[in-house]
Amino acid sequence: MLQKYFKKLMGLDKLEESIVKAETDLAEANKRLEEAEKASKVAQEQEDLAKLSPKDRATRKKEPWVGVLNTHINQDNIRNGFFELDWNEQFVLKLKQEGYGFDGDKDEEIVDRWFRELCANVVVDGDFGGAVNTGVIDIQAVKRNNK
């Protein structure tokens, strides 16, 4: 009790209150600063990601990615051509997990297996833009020619 009276008499109680308030204010300011630094870091990461190519963005996020870079058509025979693909390591790993390749296989072989199956599925599913006109067999003409 005497200690409280002495602190009040000397004004130390107000000084202690000021110190406690300053410490509380400092802790709150440090917390706000930490939150601002986190937000700034997230904003910087998002800005950096926005500047990356889709492949680099997916790779940084450790997500599988594949894309068609170009389509090449044989000018002499339009039915022939090929797609130029690009992919990241995560895509090849995903293909291995799905059974398209094994350790030791070249990445190109693994992606080619997948792409060939993808193209075959498009044809089988009929998602290629419509029915293929394979022609019509004239049974009457066949019968006449076989006589």
Residue pairs with C-beta under 8 A, 6 or more apart in sequence:
4 13
6 12
7 13
7 16
49 57
49 60
49 61
52 60
54 65
54 67
55 65
55 67
55 86
55 87
55 88
58 64
58 65
58 88
58 90
59 65
59 88
59 89
59 90
62 90
63 90
64 87
64 88
64 90
64 91
64 93
64 94
65 87
65 88
65 90
65 91
66 85
66 86
66 87
66 88
66 91
66 111
67 85
67 86
67 87
68 83
68 84
68 85
69 84
69 85
69 86
70 83
70 84
71 81
71 82
71 83
71 84
72 81
72 82
72 83
72 84
73 80
73 81
74 80
74 81
83 115
85 111
85 115
87 107
87 111
91 111
92 101
92 107
92 110
92 111
95 101
95 110
95 111
95 113
95 114
96 102
96 103
96 110
98 114
100 110
100 113
100 114
100 117
101 109
101 110
101 113
122 128
